[in-house]
Amino acid sequence: MTRYVIALTGGVAAGKSAVTRCFEARGISVYDADMAAREVIEPGTQGLANVLEAFGKDVLGTDGRLDRPAMRRRIFADRDARHTLEAIVHPRVRQWLRDRADADPGPYCLLAIPLLVENLAHYRWVDRVLVVDVPEDEQIRRLMARDGVDETLARRMLASQASRSERLAIADDVIDNSGAESALPARIDALDAMYRSLAAARG
């Protein structure tokens, strides 16, 4: 197998979406763990059937899909419920990402995985880790502006994730995204050239 896979991660409000858009503009496919998490429990999937077995039909919305706000409230109030849901969803997300990486026709592909640090043992098969990094104070400022939350809640949201130092510790490559978005293309160009070279050498 000659595919070359980059796992991209970063803290909340670090600007991961802006980075992935830059790669996509260069013809690189990005497979998103959040999208996978939605798809693996769509109506008609075994994933949703297992969720209903575990939690009952009360977690369904009127459209037949998982009522995400209700489910979110439930798992934040009950750690065991969260672990049960994760045990259903996470293996399916990992398989979804693996299948798409294996089938990707490009020179390389990216997997956008917000909780990579927490699940790193399951992604040892990726070739490199790219971390989108900003200082925590900048994360808090962006969160407050983006989501309309106060500083206390913003700090609580950061505290619920892996720390900045934990993310940087697993990085092969780091994008400092604390500046203007207009500075990203040049940084992405350099990484794109490097990744294409590494993938070609693998091939």
N, C-alpha and C positions, 0 to 999 in steps of 0.2 A: 504494500500500500504506500503510495507516494504523496498522499495529501499532506499539506502543511497547515497547521491549525494554531491560531493565536487566540488565547483567552483574554478578553478585555474586561477589566473591572474598575471600580472606583466608588468612592463614597457617594451618599445622596447629595445631589446638587453640585456634583463635581464637573458636570458637562459631558457626560458619556455620550449622550445622544448627538451632540454637535460633532464629537469625534467620529462616531460611527457614520454619520452623514458624509463626512469628508472621505472616508474609505469607500463608501458606496459610490460616491461621485467618481472614483477611480476604477470602478468596475469590480469591486471586491464585495462578495456576499457577506452579510452579517446575519447571524442566527441568534435570536434573542431569547434568553431563558424566560423572561416575563411573558413573551408571546407563547412560548412552549407551554407554560403553566396554564394559560387559558385554553389552548387547543386540546390538551390531554384530558380536560374535563368538560369538553363540549357535549351537548346532548347526543346520546347514542354511543358514547365511548364507554369502555370498561372502567375508565378512571372515574367518571361521574357515577356509574353504578356502584362502585366501591365506596364513594363518598356517601351516597344515599344509604348504603348498608350500615355505615358507621354512624351517621348522624341523623338519619331519618329524612322524610320528605319536607320537613319544615325549612330546610336550607335551600329549597328551590324557590326561584322567583316565578312570577306569573307567566314568563316566557319559556319556562322549562329549563332555564339555565340556572347555574348556581347563583344564589343571592349573595354576592361578594361582601357587601357591607354587613349583612347579618352574620356571615361566616367569620368575617374579620373580628367583629365584636365578640363572637363566641370564643375564638381561639386566643384572643388577647386576655380574656377573663379566665381561661382554663388552659394551663400548660399542657396537660395530658391531651386535650383536644387538638392543640396545635401540633403536638408530636404525631398524633394519629393522622392528621391531614397531611403533614409532611411525608410520612411514610407511604402514603398513597401517591402523592404528586411528584415528589422529588426523583424517585427512580424513573418515572415516565419522562420527566423533563430531561434527565441525563441521556436516556435512550433516544429521545427526539433530537437532541443536539448531536449525538454521535452519528445517528443515521444521516443527518444532513451534511455533517462534516465529511463523512465517508463518500457521499455522493457528489460533493461539490466539484464542479468542473473547472473552477478558476485556478490561478497560480497558488493561491492560498485563501483561507477564509477566516473570519473572526467569529468567535462566540462571545456574546455580551452576557456576562454572568455577574450580576450585582453581588451575590453572596458567595463569591469564589473562595475567599479565605475560609469561610465556615465549611465549605464542602470540597476543599482542595484534594483530599484523599481520593475523591471520585473522579478527578480530572487529571490524573498523572499522565494520561495519554496525550495531552496537548503539548505542543512543541515550545511555546513561549507564553509568557504572561506579560500583558501590557496594562499598566496602571495609569489611569487618569487621575491626577493629583492636584488638589488645591489645599491651602491652609484651612484649618478648621474654622477660623474666624470668618473666612470667605464663604465657606459652606453655610454657616449660620446666617450670614447676611443674605445670601441667595435664597435660602429656604424661607426666610421671613418675607422677602419680596415676592417670591414665586407662589408660596402657598398661603400667605397671609396669616402666618402663625407668629406667636410671640417668641421671645428668645428662650424662655424656659422650655417650651415644647420643642423648639428647634434643637436645643441641646439634648433633650431626651431622645429625639429621633436619631441623632448622631450616636448617642450612647448605646442604642439598640443594635448597632452594627459593629463589625470589626473596626479596630482603631486604625488611624492613618498609618501608624508605625507597623502594624501587622500587615497591611496591604503592601507597603513599600518593601517589607522583608521578603515577599514572594515575587517581586517584580524582576523581570528580565529587562524591561524597558519602561520608562516613565515619561508621560507627557505632563509638563507643568501647565495647567490650564487656568492659572490664576489671572491671566491677562485678558486682553480683548479677543473675541472669537476670530477676528481678522488675522490673528497671528497663527491660527491653527494650520492653514493649508501648507505652509512651508515645513512645519514639523511633520505633518502627515506625509508630505512628499518624501522626506528623508527616510521615514519608517517604511513607507511603501516600497521604495527602492531596495532597502535592506531585506525586507521580507520576500520580495520577488527573487532576489539573489539567493537567499537561503533556500527558498522552495526549488529554484532551478538546480541548485547543487544537490538537493535531495533527489530530484528527478533524474 
